[in-house]
Amino acid sequence: MDVTEVLLPGVGLRYEFSTEEGQRIGVVARRTGDFEFVSYPGDDPDEVRLLFRLGPEEADAVTEILGAPRIAERFADLTREVPGLNSGQVEVTASSRFAGRTLGETRARTRTGASIVAIVRGEDVIASPGPEQQLRAGDILVVIGTQQGITGVEHILAS
C-alpha cells in the first residue's frame, strides 16, 4: 500500500492512502497531538469530509488496539531478515524480584543489549513501554536482540 505524506506548514502532517475498495482516506497528525481522519468523496483532493477527531490519549488507545497484533508479526519478519537478531518472550513470574517494580529498574537493555519492545498483559499489549512502566506478575515481555541478550533478560527477571 502506498501512503503519501504531505507537510502542512504550521499544522502538521497529512497521510493519504486508498483502501482496497478505492476510497481515499487521510489522517492529519496535528502538531498539537490531535488526529483528524478524513475522506475524499470525489476526485477533487481539496474536497474533504471530516470523519472524526481523536485527542492524543484516544489516538494512543487506537494505536494499541490496531498495532498490537501486528507488532509481533513485524518483529518476527525483521528477525528473519537480520542475521543474529532474534525475538523472544519472557514471563515476569510472581517470584521475580521485579514484579511490582518498573521496567527501568531491571536495566535489562543496558545489561544485555536486548530491547523490550512490548509487554503483553492479559488481553492488552503495551507497545514500546518506557522505563517507568510497572511490571506485574504474569506479564509477558516481548524481547528483541541476540539469543544471548534474550537469555540475559530471562536471567535478570528470574533473579
N, C-alpha and C positions, 0 to 999 in steps of 0.2 A: 504494500500500500504506500502510495506517495503522500507525504504530508508536506505542505508548503508552509514555510514560516515567513511572516511578514512583520517587520518592525513598525510599530505605531508610535512615532515620537511623542514623548510626554505621556503616553498611555500605557504601553507595554508591548506585548507580542500577540499576534493572531496566528493560530494554526488552523489550516484548512485541509480537508480531505473529502473524498467521495466514498459513500458507503457502497456495499455490494449492489444495492438496488439503484445506485446512481444519484442519490440525494447528496447535495453538497452541505457539509457541516463545518462550522467554525467554532473555535474555542479562543476567547480573548483572555489572556492572562494579564491582568492589570497590575501595575506597579504597586497598588495598594494591597495585593494579595487576593483580591476577589477574582472570580472567573465568570465569564458570560458565555453561555452556549447559544449559538445562533444557527439558523439555517438560511439557505439562499433559495427562495422559492422559484426563481426564474433564471434566465441566462445572464441577467444583469448582476455583476458582482457587487454593485452598490445597493442592490435591493436586498435588505437583510431583515430577518424576523427573529426577535429575541425569543428564545425558548425558555431559558431560566438563568438565574444568577446563583452563585454559591459564594459564601464567605470563606475565609481561609480554613476554619475548622471543618466546615461542611465539605470543602474540596479535599482535605486530608482524609476524611472518612470515606469519601467516594474512591479516592486513590487506593486506600487499603482494601476496600471491597473488590474493586476491579483488578488491582495489581497483585494481590496476594497469591492467587493460583498461578499466575504467570511468572512470579519471581523465581520459584524453584525450577520451573521449566527452563527459563533463560539461563540460570546459573548452570544447570545440567548441560545445556548446549555449549556454554562457554568452557566448561571443564573438558568437554570433548575436543574443543578447538585448540586449547592451550596445553601443550605437554607439561606435565608436572603439577598442573593445577587440579585440585580435587574439591569435591563438596562432601560434606558430612553432616550428620545430625547428632547432637549431643544433648542428653537429657540432664536437667537440673533435678537431682534426687532430693528427697526430704532430708537426707543425711548430709548433703553438701553444705559446707560452711558458708557458701554464697547464696543459699536460699534465703530470701528476705533482704539481701544486700543488693547494691547496684552493679550493673554490668562493668562500669569503670573500675570498681574495686577489684575485679578479677585481674585487671591489667593483661588480659588474655592476648590482645594484639601485640602489645609491647614484648611480652614474654615468649610468644610463639610465632609471630608474623602472620598468623591466621586472622581473618576478619569474620566477625559475627554479623551477618547481613540481614538476619531476620530472627524473630522469636515467634514460635507457634505456641499459642496459649489457648488450649481447648479448640474452639472453632475460630478464634481470632488469630490474625497474623499481624505482628508489629514489624513493619518493614523498616530497614535502616535504623535500628534502635540506637539511641545516643547513650553516652556513658552514664547518664542519670537514670536510665531505665532500670527499674527494680526487677530482680529475678525472683521467680516463685518456683516452689517445688512443682514438678510436672511440666515446666516449660521445656520446649524442645528448641535448642539453638541451631540455626542453620549456619554452618561454618564453611568458609571458602579459604583454601590455602593448600600448602603441601600436605601430604599424608602425615608427615612428621608434625606439622603445625596443628592439624586436626587432633591427632593423638595427644599433643600437648594440652589442648583445650580440655580434652576428656580428663586428663590427669589433674588439671587445675580444679575442675568442678568436682572431681571425686575426693579432693582433699578436705 
